[in-house]
Amino acid sequence: MEFGVVVEAGDNRKEVRMKYLCAVGELTAHQKCGANKSPWTKFYGTVVPGTTVWAVADFGSARTTVASNAEWLLGLHFNDDLPANEEIGVVVEGEGGRVEFGFDWIIEVIEEIEFAALQRHGSCGEAIPYDEFYGTATPGATIWIQSDWGSGVTTADAHREWIIRVDFLNAPENESFSVYVESSDGGYAEFTFVRTAGGDRLDPTRTDGRSHLRGYRHGAPSSRP
């Protein structure tokens, strides 16, 4: 391929004819990422200046024009039909050359965890009656504990575990009532609780810390024994 280069020095100007030698099939092509968490990839290489390079796949295509230095760079964004976690073929074609590549759109699959809910006690005779509920759920799932006499909310941690303490301060003595556990990932469980007689009742307006017996907080146990 022949092209001109203009050389100027002061008032002097001269055009020099030069040749770029490129044999048919000299296309070079490289891929920057064969797998990506986003649905795109890039290719680069060299070939005859001014020619067109294509990247073609079943789920998208793109093209670019080769620069005067014979280098090219091409980004390919795939369409919404691109399958996840499955390698597809991509063909790069240019002046007399063809190179094949693969691409894998990686999407992390979050395993759904079977919901489980357990009750620690079922009854309590302390001054502030309480119970603890715990189990497993999908990481990040919200867990709600609801009853007529007390409720609470917590979140499953990265290890799929959750735990919560719920106080039933004004629950009547020796009367069983239902406690419902629900999760944002579709889990459901039902328990019963009884406030047994014998514990000294506390004034619910007191703020002397006695409502934090055994060192528990919503969502996680403390490090105290």
C-alpha positions as CSV (number, residue, x, y, z in Angstrom):
1,M,0.0,0.0,0.0
2,E,1.5,3.4,-1.0
3,F,0.8,6.7,0.7
4,G,2.2,10.2,0.8
5,V,4.1,12.1,3.5
6,V,4.4,15.9,3.3
7,V,7.7,17.3,4.7
8,E,7.9,21.0,5.4
9,A,10.9,23.2,6.4
10,G,10.3,27.0,6.3
11,D,9.0,27.9,2.8
12,N,10.1,24.5,1.5
13,R,7.4,21.8,1.1
14,K,7.9,18.4,-0.4
15,E,5.7,15.3,-0.7
16,V,7.4,12.0,-0.4
17,R,5.8,8.8,-1.5
18,M,6.3,5.9,0.8
19,K,5.1,2.3,0.9
20,Y,3.6,0.4,3.9
21,L,4.3,-3.3,3.3
22,C,1.6,-5.6,4.6
23,A,1.1,-9.0,3.3
24,V,-2.4,-10.5,2.9
25,G,-3.3,-12.2,6.1
26,E,-1.0,-10.1,8.3
27,L,-3.8,-9.1,10.7
28,T,-2.7,-9.5,14.3
29,A,-5.4,-9.5,17.0
30,H,-5.4,-9.9,20.7
31,Q,-8.1,-10.0,23.4
32,K,-7.9,-7.9,26.6
33,C,-10.3,-10.1,28.6
34,G,-11.8,-13.5,27.7
35,A,-14.0,-13.3,30.8
36,N,-15.7,-10.4,32.4
37,K,-18.3,-9.6,35.1
38,S,-19.7,-7.0,32.7
39,P,-21.0,-8.0,29.2
40,W,-18.2,-6.5,27.1
41,T,-14.7,-7.2,25.9
42,K,-11.9,-5.5,23.9
43,F,-9.6,-6.4,21.1
44,Y,-6.5,-4.8,19.7
45,G,-3.8,-5.4,17.1
46,T,-2.3,-4.3,13.8
47,V,-3.2,-4.4,10.1
48,V,-3.2,-2.2,7.0
49,P,-3.9,1.5,7.9
50,G,-7.3,2.8,6.8
51,T,-8.9,-0.6,6.5
52,T,-11.8,-1.9,8.7
53,V,-11.6,-4.5,11.5
54,W,-14.8,-6.3,12.6
55,A,-15.6,-8.2,15.8
56,V,-18.6,-10.4,15.3
57,A,-20.5,-12.7,17.6
58,D,-24.1,-14.1,17.8
59,F,-24.9,-11.5,20.5
60,G,-23.3,-8.4,19.1
61,S,-20.8,-6.9,16.6
62,A,-18.6,-3.8,16.3
63,R,-16.1,-2.3,13.9
64,T,-13.3,0.2,13.8
65,T,-11.0,1.9,11.2
66,V,-7.3,1.2,11.5
67,A,-5.2,4.2,12.4
68,S,-2.3,5.5,10.3
69,N,0.2,3.7,12.5
70,A,-1.4,0.4,11.6
71,E,-2.8,0.0,15.1
72,W,-6.4,-0.6,16.0
73,L,-8.5,-1.0,19.2
74,L,-12.1,-2.2,19.3
75,G,-14.6,-2.6,22.1
76,L,-17.5,-5.0,21.8
77,H,-20.6,-4.7,24.0
78,F,-23.0,-7.7,23.9
79,N,-26.8,-7.4,23.8
80,D,-29.3,-8.5,26.4
81,D,-29.6,-12.0,24.9
82,L,-26.0,-12.9,26.0
83,P,-26.1,-16.0,28.1
84,A,-24.3,-15.9,31.5
85,N,-21.6,-18.3,32.6
86,E,-21.3,-19.8,29.2
87,E,-18.5,-19.3,26.7
88,I,-19.4,-17.9,23.3
89,G,-17.4,-17.5,20.1
90,V,-16.2,-14.1,18.8
91,V,-14.5,-13.7,15.3
92,V,-12.2,-10.8,14.5
93,E,-11.7,-10.1,10.8
94,G,-9.6,-7.6,9.0
95,E,-7.7,-7.1,5.8
96,G,-7.0,-10.7,4.7
97,G,-7.1,-12.1,8.3
98,R,-9.4,-13.9,10.7
99,V,-8.8,-14.8,14.3
100,E,-11.3,-16.6,16.7
101,F,-11.7,-15.9,20.4
102,G,-14.0,-16.9,23.2
103,F,-15.8,-14.8,25.8
104,D,-17.5,-15.8,29.1
105,W,-19.9,-13.4,30.9
106,I,-19.4,-14.3,34.6
107,I,-22.3,-13.8,36.9
108,E,-22.0,-15.0,40.5
109,V,-24.8,-17.4,41.3
110,I,-26.1,-16.8,44.9
111,E,-27.2,-20.1,46.2
112,E,-30.6,-20.0,47.8
113,I,-30.5,-21.3,51.3
114,E,-33.3,-23.2,52.8
115,F,-34.9,-21.1,55.5
116,A,-34.7,-22.4,59.1
117,A,-36.0,-20.9,62.3
118,L,-35.5,-22.3,65.8
119,Q,-36.7,-21.1,69.3
120,R,-34.3,-21.1,72.2
121,H,-36.7,-21.3,75.2
122,G,-40.5,-21.2,74.7
123,S,-41.2,-19.9,78.1
124,C,-39.5,-17.5,80.6
125,G,-40.2,-16.4,84.2
126,E,-37.7,-13.6,84.5
127,A,-38.7,-10.0,85.3
128,I,-38.5,-9.1,81.6
129,P,-39.6,-12.3,79.8
130,Y,-37.8,-12.9,76.6
131,D,-36.9,-15.6,74.0
132,E,-34.3,-16.0,71.4
133,F,-34.9,-17.1,67.8
134,Y,-32.2,-18.1,65.4
135,G,-31.6,-20.0,62.2
136,T,-30.4,-19.7,58.6
137,A,-31.5,-17.8,55.5
138,T,-30.1,-16.3,52.3
139,P,-27.3,-13.9,53.1
140,G,-28.8,-10.4,53.5
141,A,-32.3,-11.6,54.0
142,T,-34.4,-9.7,56.5
143,I,-36.0,-11.6,59.3
144,W,-39.1,-10.3,61.2
145,I,-40.3,-11.6,64.5
146,Q,-43.9,-10.6,65.3
147,S,-46.4,-11.2,68.1
148,D,-49.0,-9.4,70.1
149,W,-46.5,-8.7,73.0
150,G,-43.2,-8.1,71.3
151,S,-41.4,-8.0,67.9
152,G,-38.0,-7.5,66.4
153,V,-36.1,-7.5,63.1
154,T,-32.6,-8.7,62.0
155,T,-30.6,-9.7,59.0
156,A,-28.9,-12.9,57.9
157,D,-25.2,-12.5,57.9
158,A,-22.6,-13.5,55.2
159,H,-22.5,-17.0,56.8
160,R,-26.3,-17.3,56.3
161,E,-26.9,-17.2,60.1
162,W,-29.2,-15.0,62.1
163,I,-30.1,-14.6,65.8
164,I,-32.3,-12.2,67.7
165,R,-33.6,-11.7,71.2
166,V,-37.2,-10.5,71.6
167,D,-38.6,-9.2,74.9
168,F,-42.3,-9.7,75.8
169,L,-42.5,-7.1,78.6
170,N,-46.2,-6.8,79.1
171,A,-47.2,-10.4,78.2
172,P,-49.8,-11.9,80.6
173,E,-48.7,-14.7,82.9
174,N,-49.4,-18.3,82.1
175,E,-51.1,-17.5,78.8
176,S,-49.6,-19.0,75.6
177,F,-49.5,-16.8,72.6
178,S,-48.2,-17.2,69.0
179,V,-44.9,-15.8,67.7
180,Y,-44.5,-15.6,63.9
181,V,-41.1,-15.6,62.1
182,E,-41.0,-14.5,58.5
183,S,-38.1,-13.7,56.1
184,S,-37.7,-11.7,52.9
185,D,-36.6,-14.8,51.0
186,G,-40.0,-16.5,51.7
187,G,-39.4,-18.3,54.9
188,Y,-42.1,-18.7,57.6
189,A,-42.4,-20.4,61.0
190,E,-44.7,-20.2,63.9
191,F,-43.9,-20.7,67.6
192,T,-45.6,-20.3,71.0
193,F,-44.4,-18.5,74.1
194,V,-45.5,-18.5,77.7
195,R,-44.6,-16.0,80.4
196,T,-44.4,-18.1,83.5
197,A,-45.2,-16.8,87.0
198,G,-42.6,-16.1,89.5
199,G,-40.5,-13.3,88.1
200,D,-40.5,-9.8,89.7
201,R,-42.3,-7.5,87.3
202,L,-40.4,-4.3,86.2
203,D,-41.8,-0.9,85.7
204,P,-41.5,-0.5,81.9
205,T,-40.5,3.1,82.3
206,R,-37.4,2.3,84.2
207,T,-34.1,2.9,82.4
208,D,-31.6,1.3,84.8
209,G,-30.4,-1.2,82.2
210,R,-32.3,-4.2,83.6
211,S,-34.0,-4.7,80.2
212,H,-30.6,-5.9,78.8
213,L,-30.3,-9.0,80.8
214,R,-27.8,-11.6,79.7
215,G,-26.0,-9.1,77.5
216,Y,-27.9,-9.8,74.3
217,R,-28.5,-7.3,71.5
218,H,-30.8,-7.6,68.5
219,G,-29.2,-9.6,65.8
220,A,-26.2,-11.0,67.6
221,P,-25.2,-12.4,71.0
222,S,-22.6,-10.4,73.0
223,S,-19.3,-11.9,74.1
224,R,-20.3,-12.1,77.7
225,P,-20.9,-15.6,79.1
